[in-house]
Amino acid sequence: MASDPHKGSLYLIPASLGESDMNSVWPAGHTEIINMIDVFIVENVRSARRFLKKAGYKPSFDDAIFHLLNKHTSESESALFLNAAMEGKPVGLLSEAGCPGVADPGQLIVSEAHRRGITVKPLVGANSILLALMASGMNGQMFGFHGYLPIDKKMRIQKIKELESNSHRTGATQIFMETPFRNNQLTEDLLKHCNPATRLCFAAELTAPGEYIASKSISEWRKTKVPDLHKRPAIFLLLA
């Protein structure tokens, strides 16, 4: 369905990645946009308010409406979140970190907006997946993002081998992530089970003061000190 000019727009608002310097990740023009909005769809109200305040939001939060979107939100409930846009008002969709709709539940709202003919306006912002790919030195023409790998160790190792095989066959960079407190276990499995010539990049705490990015072959990583990524948000990239 084509967008209807009489309806409001859905603005996709990118949040910073961790404790980033807002001046380096938040275009000044975005502040004017968010100050027009008083209806937000968020994953966590408290952190959303904190981010909006850092981003220069001036209206009172007491006058703003925050709809909660998480794994407990039903489709019928989330469908109501766009009622304000149907009435001509702008609505903001805010991710917990990075860009809405990318590795977060925001895609459901965006899809619904398209079905209703609501104009979708993505705002420029930090995206850990693309930043990691840019900095990895790996194939940026062909790549795939696979989200979280399996928690079960046996299944995780199987998935790693599958990704490595796919990369070797296609030449595509394989991008994935892990819950921060399991990063070191994933690192151990990658170093133990990948081929020596396969390249592996760690990209942690992107845009934050503790940012770390390094790309080496598995054989090189086995000879050097591997970073401690415990509880550090990180992206992993693999190229066979």
Secondary structure by P-SEA (a helix, b strand, c coil): ccccccbbbbbbbbbccccccccccccaaaaaaaaaccccccccaaaaaaaaaaaccccccccbbbbbbcccccaaaaaacccccccbbbbbbbcccccccccccaaaaaaaaaaaccbbbbbbbccaaaaaaaacccccccccccccccccaaaaaaaaaaaaaaaaaccbbbbbcccccaaaaaaaaaaacccccbbbbbbccccccbbbbbbbcaaaaaaccccccccccbbbbbcc
